[in-house]
Amino acid sequence: MRRRRLDLRLWAPLGVLLVVVVACFAGPGLLGPEGAQQALGERLAPPAWLSGAVDGKPLGTDAFGRDMLSRTLEGGRVSLQVGFGAATGAVVIGLVLGLVAGYRGGWWDRAIMTVADVWLAFPFLVIALAAVAVVGSDIPVLVALLTLGGWVLPTRVTRTIVQRVRSEDYVVAAAGAGASDLYLVRRHVLPQVLPANLVVWSFTVGALVVIEGALSFLGLGVKPPTPSWGNIISDGTPFLETAWWVVAWPALMIVVTVMCANALGTALRRRWQTGSGVLDTSTALDTRVAP
Amino acid sequence: MTAALQIENLWIEAGPVDDPLVLVRGVDLSVEPGTVVGLVGESGSGKTVTCMSALGLAGAGVRITRGSVRAQGTELVGADEATMRRVRGGVVGTVFQDPLSALNPLQRIGDQVAEALVLHRGGRRRAHRERVVTLLARVGIPAPEQRARAYPHELSGGLRQRVAIAMALANDPAVLVADEPTTALDVTVQAQVLDVIRAATRDEGRAALIVTHDLGLVAEVADRVAVMYAGEIVEEGAVGSVFAAPQHPYTRGLLASRPLLAPGRRRLSAMAGRPPLPGAWPGGCAFAARCPDAQTACAEPPPVRRGDDGWSRCWYPPTDDPGRDPVEPQERAG
């Protein structure tokens, strides 16, 4: 194998994402439990480099005197669990439905794609709000809800590729050698749809982290005191003029995470987009991941 | 002797059930062990769809409405998936037109040949390595041990087609069906691939059905030839007698329009008109509109006339008309 130069467009966003994930899941534990404790004497203390800062709370404190560093990292747990979990769920569902629609065709194809079209016509955020109001907002509920918000794109991408691959001569040739449908899908079709779906997964993570933030901001995400980036921002907005840092850190984390997820998706797409158009995602990805 | 592949009165159609497009109208064809049958015809005459439908590989929407296909006695029309899977590759091996696209570009060729073995004999791919190398050697691939680890793009077109033939022969099928196996290859390589196919049939007692539009290929490898026109077989017979004395005017036209390196011929003769499209086939003889000898009777379906060894579908075969010159057999040496 020929060695390639390290592709920074791929590895930089991947590295930053890994740092974010590790920091959010390991960080609060390392910082100790004090960060989550309220300290009403230290309310809305600014970050360390401004006057009036409190020792041991380098990014300032929120309205209850809790350490912003520890809150922000802990808030990331919920946002990332929901974002990555729901994106994975959406891609898995999309893979299965796309394979069935593209491979079986006919009635299955029409049924699945009709549901997908109807699904996109619904205002997803409004439905999500209604659903959360009814069934509550635990992390599994949020993951399930956002999975439902993201399955259409991977389904469409998978179906498009499967339709092309299934009529390739080598698939027909393998069928001519006695292969069953399941064998053909596993051995010849699935390897062709996985790269595109990894790209879709990456973009979906970014989109769903934003949507989770929006739900939390509207008070329909996880319930306080459990922090998530969205509800920290929501809690901080009344103090935006006097204590910008409460909103700034979680907002910055959302921006960094989403940008890295999108950059990773773009880099993967570029990497796999060979001359033959093996990755037919470029047009499909222009449509929105979710409303 | 029973035929290895027996097609009887096969009707195939596509499109909506209430308004179908008839593609093949009552094809009869049988391939005996140890013989090569060439199925020739223009594009759209239904030759490929006949073979692919017989194996259930024609794709969605193409269906057999009547008739029977038997491979080594097993009826394939209406057979369940398990039977079809056992027959495909096991009883009937298939070779496709384009050797590059018939191989998965992401898999080593040895693995792909092994795949054909795994599908019928079970076990792991690695367990079949020895037989894979034997198969690759049998179809004339040099250094088969090394080549088994190559990817399709590393091989030439001819070698790729040999790999495809090795896959088709992996489970010693009784019948080899090849759809235009040499069309995508250049002429010198064509001859080598034909040698491989011939060795796999005559020498090993296998039956072969070769779909082609190349009459030179038929003359070279086939024992019998069936000529298809507008979804029907219009003439069938031993290659020697069909080429020497074609009974159907379409066969005569095909033979006359081959480019020949003979002195004195300046302009390539061509048949007037175009073949009718599926769905627009006339009621009587389908070739009547282009036939130089058409008469009023040709508006009715022509009778099947049996000769000593073969048959044709024409109202006025040349034997009724001794004034006509048959195509001289010497002209075949092209």
Interface residues (C-beta under 8 A of the other chain):
Chain A: G105 G106 S167 E168 D169 Y170 V172 A173 A174 A175 G176 A177 G178 A179 S180 Y183 R187 H188 P191 Q192
Chain B: L55 L57 G59 A60 E81 R85 R86 V87 R88 G89 G90 G93 T94 F96 Q97 D98 S101 A102 L103 N104 P105 L106 E115 A116 L119 H120 A164 M167 A168 A170 N171
